[in-house]
Amino acid sequence: MKQIHVAKHAVEAHLVRGFLESQGIRAVVRGEMLTSGWGELPADVCSVWIADDAQFDQASKLLVAFLKGTLARELGARSWQCPGCNEVLEGQFTACWNCGARRPANT
């Protein structure tokens, strides 16, 4: 396991973890229960770790694009149609808001 991101709080850490997992990179949040003691603990107590060290470079590039908003601008312009209910969704969404179906990998 390798640390990929130090979060300001648990919500940020889970957002990053969720993003990485939506890209096929298994990740975990560590230290979230310790954030209530931040006055006494080091600032890097809540962090995101990837399970497979071999995916670190890929995860790092994706995370930078995600945090800068580059990925949202790229994907936002590519709409897709839900295979479950035919709803048309903006490109940044990975699941249908209407029926919950996952975005197909080829779109």
C-alpha positions as CSV (number, residue, x, y, z in Angstrom):
1,M,0.0,0.0,0.0
2,K,1.2,3.5,-0.8
3,Q,-0.1,6.8,0.4
4,I,-1.5,8.9,-2.5
5,H,-3.2,11.9,-0.8
6,V,-3.3,13.7,2.6
7,A,-6.7,15.1,3.2
8,K,-7.8,18.1,5.2
9,H,-10.8,16.1,6.6
10,A,-12.5,12.7,6.2
11,V,-15.0,14.0,3.7
12,E,-12.2,15.0,1.3
13,A,-10.5,11.7,1.8
14,H,-13.6,9.7,1.0
15,L,-14.2,11.9,-2.1
16,V,-10.7,11.1,-3.4
17,R,-11.1,7.4,-2.5
18,G,-14.4,7.3,-4.4
19,F,-12.9,9.0,-7.4
20,L,-10.0,6.6,-7.6
21,E,-12.2,3.6,-7.2
22,S,-14.5,4.9,-10.0
23,Q,-11.3,4.8,-12.1
24,G,-10.6,1.2,-11.2
25,I,-8.0,1.9,-8.6
26,R,-8.7,0.3,-5.2
27,A,-8.1,2.7,-2.4
28,V,-8.7,3.0,1.4
29,V,-9.0,5.9,3.8
30,R,-6.8,5.7,6.9
31,G,-6.9,7.8,10.1
32,E,-10.3,9.3,9.7
33,M,-11.3,8.5,13.3
34,L,-8.3,10.4,14.5
35,T,-9.3,13.7,12.9
36,S,-11.1,14.9,16.1
37,G,-7.8,15.0,17.8
38,W,-6.0,17.2,15.2
39,G,-4.9,19.7,17.7
40,E,-2.7,17.1,19.2
41,L,-1.8,15.0,16.2
42,P,0.2,15.5,13.0
43,A,-1.7,17.2,10.1
44,D,-1.3,14.1,7.9
45,V,-3.4,11.9,10.0
46,C,-6.3,11.4,7.5
47,S,-5.0,10.1,4.2
48,V,-5.8,8.0,1.1
49,W,-3.8,4.9,0.3
50,I,-3.9,2.8,-2.9
51,A,-3.8,-0.9,-2.6
52,D,-1.6,-1.7,-5.6
53,D,1.7,0.2,-5.6
54,A,2.0,-0.5,-9.4
55,Q,-0.9,1.8,-10.0
56,F,0.7,4.7,-8.1
57,D,1.8,6.7,-11.2
58,Q,-1.6,6.3,-12.9
59,A,-3.4,7.2,-9.7
60,S,-1.3,10.2,-9.2
61,K,-1.9,11.6,-12.7
62,L,-5.7,11.0,-12.4
63,L,-5.8,12.6,-9.0
64,V,-3.9,15.7,-10.2
65,A,-6.4,16.0,-13.1
66,F,-9.3,15.5,-10.8
67,L,-8.2,18.1,-8.2
68,K,-7.3,20.7,-10.8
69,G,-10.7,20.2,-12.5
70,T,-9.1,19.2,-15.8
71,L,-10.9,15.8,-15.8
72,A,-14.3,17.4,-15.2
73,R,-13.9,19.8,-18.1
74,E,-12.8,17.0,-20.4
75,L,-15.6,14.6,-19.4
76,G,-18.3,17.2,-18.9
77,A,-18.5,17.7,-22.7
78,R,-19.1,14.0,-23.3
79,S,-22.6,13.1,-22.6
80,W,-23.7,9.4,-22.4
81,Q,-27.0,7.6,-22.5
82,C,-28.0,5.3,-19.6
83,P,-28.3,1.6,-20.7
84,G,-31.0,1.1,-18.0
85,C,-33.5,3.9,-18.6
86,N,-32.1,5.8,-21.6
87,E,-31.6,9.0,-19.6
88,V,-29.0,11.3,-21.2
89,L,-26.3,12.3,-18.6
90,E,-23.4,14.7,-18.6
91,G,-20.0,13.1,-19.0
92,Q,-18.6,13.6,-15.5
93,F,-21.3,11.3,-14.0
94,T,-20.4,7.6,-13.5
95,A,-23.9,6.4,-12.6
96,C,-27.4,7.4,-13.7
97,W,-29.2,9.7,-11.3
98,N,-32.5,8.3,-12.4
99,C,-32.1,4.5,-12.1
100,G,-28.6,4.1,-10.6
101,A,-27.1,2.1,-13.5
102,R,-23.4,2.4,-13.9
103,R,-21.9,4.1,-16.9
104,P,-20.8,1.6,-19.5
105,A,-17.0,1.3,-19.8
106,N,-17.0,2.1,-23.6
107,T,-18.6,5.5,-23.2
